[in-house]
Amino acid sequence: MIGLKIFFYRLLLRISSFLGKKRKAVFLDRDGTINYDSGYVGSIADFKLFPETIPALKKLSENGFLLIIVTNQSGVGRGYFKMADVRKIHRHLEKILAKEKIYLAKIYVCPHRPDENCRCRKPRPYFFEKAVSEFNLIRKKCYSIGDKKRDIEAGKKAGIKGILLGRDFKNLVDAVEFIVNESE
């Protein structure tokens, strides 16, 4: 049932994007931003959301922001785990969020090591640009939240405002409060 709700949510997003609906979004890093970063998170057992994640994402969603995750997962390229493991974690995450009526528009994953010089690894803006096009996003109404400079640099290169956790705001709740207040 939850998988069906996620499917229809994404289908409706695609249809409305095709029809030209303009949107705002928040791009979120994964490890260290919405969940604890225990090194290379390659299994559901290692994946633990921060306590503030669900309330923060719910507030963004209720205020009309699409939620998009952009994550570097070099553990795949290093052979620590497989893309199938990453997909399992993401299905697990989406089920947790869907129970709270929170849906992700998309999850973009770069599985490459830093030395591979791929186009999709942050701080390159490839996935940000792709999402802007795919979801008909209004850049000036979008934000990127992450715990590392590369998360913010990627967004800035795509013309998206960045929020660095630990520097700009203490945690996700504080960052979301700022975004919601600024977007009113």
C-alpha positions as CSV (number, residue, x, y, z in Angstrom):
1,M,0.0,0.0,0.0
2,I,2.8,2.4,0.9
3,G,4.7,1.6,-2.3
4,L,1.5,2.4,-4.2
5,K,1.1,5.8,-2.5
6,I,4.8,6.7,-3.4
7,F,4.2,5.6,-7.0
8,F,1.1,7.7,-7.4
9,Y,2.8,10.7,-5.7
10,R,5.6,10.6,-8.2
11,L,3.3,10.0,-11.1
12,L,1.3,13.1,-10.2
13,L,4.5,15.1,-9.9
14,R,5.5,14.0,-13.4
15,I,2.2,14.9,-14.9
16,S,2.1,18.3,-13.3
17,S,5.7,19.0,-14.3
18,F,4.8,18.0,-17.9
19,L,1.9,20.4,-17.7
20,G,4.3,23.2,-16.7
21,K,3.6,23.6,-13.0
22,K,6.5,25.6,-11.4
23,R,7.7,24.4,-8.0
24,K,10.0,25.0,-5.1
25,A,12.2,22.3,-3.5
26,V,14.7,21.5,-0.8
27,F,17.6,19.4,-1.8
28,L,18.9,17.3,1.1
29,D,22.1,15.5,1.6
30,R,21.6,12.1,3.3
31,D,24.4,11.0,5.7
32,G,25.0,13.6,8.4
33,T,22.0,15.7,7.3
34,I,18.9,13.5,7.8
35,N,20.5,10.5,9.4
36,Y,23.5,9.8,11.5
37,D,26.8,9.4,9.6
38,S,28.6,6.4,11.0
39,G,31.1,6.2,8.2
40,Y,29.8,4.3,5.2
41,V,26.1,3.6,5.8
42,G,25.5,0.5,3.7
43,S,22.8,-1.4,5.6
44,I,19.4,-0.7,7.2
45,A,20.9,-1.6,10.5
46,D,23.4,1.3,10.2
47,F,20.7,3.7,9.0
48,K,19.3,5.9,11.9
49,L,17.3,9.1,11.3
50,F,18.0,12.1,13.5
51,P,15.1,12.7,15.8
52,E,14.4,16.1,14.1
53,T,14.2,14.7,10.6
54,I,10.6,13.7,10.4
55,P,9.2,16.9,11.9
56,A,11.5,19.0,9.7
57,L,10.6,17.2,6.5
58,K,6.9,17.3,7.4
59,K,7.1,21.0,7.8
60,L,8.8,21.5,4.4
61,S,6.2,19.2,2.8
62,E,3.3,21.0,4.4
63,N,4.7,24.3,3.1
64,G,4.7,23.1,-0.5
65,F,8.4,22.1,-0.9
66,L,9.4,19.1,-3.0
67,L,11.9,17.0,-1.1
68,I,14.9,15.7,-3.1
69,I,17.8,13.8,-1.8
70,V,21.2,14.1,-3.5
71,T,23.8,11.8,-1.9
72,N,27.3,10.7,-2.6
73,Q,27.7,7.0,-1.8
74,S,31.3,6.2,-2.6
75,G,31.1,3.1,-0.5
76,V,29.6,1.5,-3.6
77,G,32.6,2.5,-5.8
78,R,34.9,1.4,-3.0
79,G,33.3,-2.1,-2.9
80,Y,32.0,-1.7,0.7
81,F,28.4,-2.3,-0.3
82,K,26.4,-2.6,-3.5
83,M,23.8,-0.3,-5.1
84,A,21.2,-2.8,-4.2
85,D,22.1,-2.1,-0.5
86,V,21.6,1.6,-1.1
87,R,18.3,1.0,-2.8
88,K,17.1,-1.1,0.2
89,I,18.0,1.8,2.6
90,H,16.1,4.2,0.4
91,R,13.0,2.0,0.3
92,H,13.2,1.7,4.1
93,L,13.5,5.5,4.4
94,E,10.6,6.1,2.0
95,K,8.4,3.7,4.0
96,I,9.2,5.5,7.3
97,L,8.4,8.9,5.7
98,A,5.3,7.7,3.9
99,K,3.8,6.5,7.2
100,E,4.1,10.2,8.2
101,K,2.6,11.3,4.9
102,I,6.0,12.6,3.7
103,Y,7.0,11.8,0.2
104,L,10.3,12.2,-1.6
105,A,10.2,13.5,-5.1
106,K,13.4,11.7,-6.0
107,I,16.6,10.3,-4.6
108,Y,19.7,10.9,-6.7
109,V,22.8,8.7,-5.9
110,C,26.4,9.1,-7.0
111,P,28.0,5.7,-6.4
112,H,31.5,6.8,-7.6
113,R,34.7,7.3,-5.7
114,P,36.1,10.9,-5.6
115,D,39.0,9.9,-7.9
116,E,36.7,8.7,-10.7
117,N,35.9,12.3,-11.7
118,C,32.3,11.5,-12.6
119,R,29.8,14.3,-13.5
120,C,27.3,13.3,-10.8
121,R,29.5,13.6,-7.6
122,K,28.9,16.6,-5.5
123,P,30.3,19.4,-5.6
124,R,29.3,19.0,-9.2
125,P,25.8,20.3,-9.8
126,Y,24.7,17.6,-12.3
127,F,21.8,16.1,-10.1
128,F,20.7,19.6,-9.1
129,E,20.5,20.7,-12.7
130,K,18.7,17.4,-13.6
131,A,16.1,18.0,-10.9
132,V,15.5,21.6,-11.9
133,S,14.7,20.4,-15.4
134,E,12.8,17.3,-14.4
135,F,10.5,19.0,-11.8
136,N,10.3,22.4,-13.4
137,L,11.8,24.1,-10.3
138,I,12.1,27.8,-9.6
139,R,15.8,28.1,-8.6
140,K,15.4,31.2,-6.5
141,K,12.8,29.3,-4.4
142,C,15.0,26.2,-3.9
143,Y,17.5,25.4,-1.1
144,S,20.2,22.9,-0.5
145,I,20.9,21.6,3.0
146,G,23.9,19.6,3.9
147,D,26.6,18.9,6.5
148,K,29.6,19.4,4.1
149,K,30.7,22.3,1.9
150,R,30.4,20.1,-1.2
151,D,26.7,19.8,-0.6
152,I,26.3,23.5,-0.6
153,E,28.8,24.2,-3.5
154,A,26.8,21.9,-5.8
155,G,23.6,23.7,-5.1
156,K,25.2,27.1,-5.5
157,K,26.7,26.1,-8.9
158,A,23.1,25.4,-9.9
159,G,21.8,28.7,-8.6
160,I,20.3,27.3,-5.5
161,K,20.7,28.8,-2.0
162,G,22.7,26.7,0.4
163,I,22.5,26.0,4.1
164,L,25.5,24.3,5.8
165,L,24.4,22.5,9.0
166,G,26.7,23.2,11.9
167,R,27.7,26.6,10.4
168,D,24.6,28.4,9.2
169,F,22.2,26.5,11.5
170,K,22.7,24.0,14.4
171,N,20.3,21.4,12.9
172,L,17.7,20.6,10.3
173,V,14.8,22.0,12.3
174,D,16.5,25.4,12.6
175,A,17.3,25.4,8.9
176,V,13.7,24.4,8.0
177,E,12.3,27.2,10.2
178,F,14.5,29.7,8.3
179,I,13.4,28.4,4.9
180,V,9.7,28.4,5.7
181,N,9.9,31.9,7.2
182,E,11.9,33.2,4.2
183,S,9.5,31.7,1.7
184,E,6.4,33.3,3.1
